[in-house]
Amino acid sequence: MTEIATMDKITSLAKRRGFVFQSSEIYGGQNGAWDYGPMGIELKNRIAAAWWKEMTQLHDDIVGLDAAILMHPRTWEASGHVENFTDPLVDCKKCNARFRADQIPEENLAAKKCPECGGELTDTRKFNLMFKTHIGPAEDSASIIYLRPETAQGIYVNYKNIIQSNRMKIPFGIAQIGKAFRNEIVTKNFIFRTCEFEQMEMQFFVKPGTDEEWFNEWRNRRWAYYEKLGVKMDHLRWHQHGPDELAHYAKDAYDIEYLFPMGWRELEGVHNRTDYDLSRHTQYSGKDMQYIDQDNNNERYIPYIIETSAGLTRNLLMILCDAYDEEQVAEKGSADDWRTVLRFHPSLAPITVAVLPLMKKDGLAEMAQDIRRELKEDFSTDYDQGGAIGRRYRRQDEAGTPFCVTVDYQSKEDNTVTLRFRDSMEQVRVPRAELAIRLRQEIKAYKRKV
Ligand code: ATP
């Protein structure tokens, strides 16, 4: 096994195999936006489903929500985004390149010297990251509306609705997956930082005074989640926000960082947002956001919020990088060569099992198609009858398919098939009737070894 996941390799594999395409490519591409192809949407759906299961199904005290992207503009005044959601921007007067002032070397900033061409830089100015548009036919200040820059606010404005409709008691959480939009100054590194992306956020409402305990609890749970997904744990680390990094609402914040090909970068944030958001919504909406504790003499308080905020599309990039491998192999049925393999956890792989007839003739293709039909109900499947069997294995390896089932002449005689494992390339003979059960067991017991 070698560590060779460069961003170029990931980007080209993602395009070649239909994971991710550049948006509007035929027009030269749209910066900051990407399209998820047939494999990408399957992978994204599975990552979202794994998170959703983890955060809702496995917790009695967390419920889901799907709030609208367009929200009342006062929301963003209350949240502080209109005032504070800015990045420092500088432009080069000579080459017109644009930079985030906090991302260029300090000496360049001090000397006002462009890091690319040496030209003169403008003064730093604040740039609000929210996309602004108008609702209705009149384009005036009264019709301004924003595309949400985070999903969290949709949860806060519904917290009372959810307490009432679902009889939730503190501590409890609300989980949501959805699109968010940020007018990022610099988008690079493929889908790492984009203007349109998806978030998976969970807001946990707790009694003030218990917030630090819950904050630690959620840090532990989120760490354990990535471990369960089979992510390389030596590629994950914590980064605590220093005083100069803390957001205006946060009392404490830790990022889970992943070692991407371009270095350690934020994957998910766990934040203690205090009672900031609900207090501000009380102030701006005039609605009482206090929780009334009926089990405790109707004690009233504004809950503190512990937030876990992960990027879904950034998770997808992490899963691609984490799974990527190249190795030299000598396998039965193929010449010695290198293979590219995506070692996805089988529960995340876009295709779980591919059925391959050794030959198209002599009824093998019909039998293979029949087996695929049987497996379809329970697994996502593929069928491939073109080319040498070794080449077909390679194609499935590169797509991250954990299991291949090969139908050969022996299958016709004794109704057994070959089950081939992606990671070890090991092959075992399995009775056709036991195939589905065996696959289910293998998925459940999967542990990445390489
Ligand atoms: P950064 O410092 O990288 O701009 P942030 O600290 O502003 O990120 P949060 O507001 O905490 O990020 O967002 C939570 C999560 O949403 C991030 O951990 C990341 O996974 C994801 N995310 C944020 N901005 C983007 C983006 N522009 N593109 C893709 N994912 C993003």
Residues whose N, C-alpha, C, O or C-beta is under 5 A from the ligand:
A	BS01	ATP	R182 E184 I191 F192 R193 T194 F197 E266 L267 E268 G269 S309 A310 G311 R314
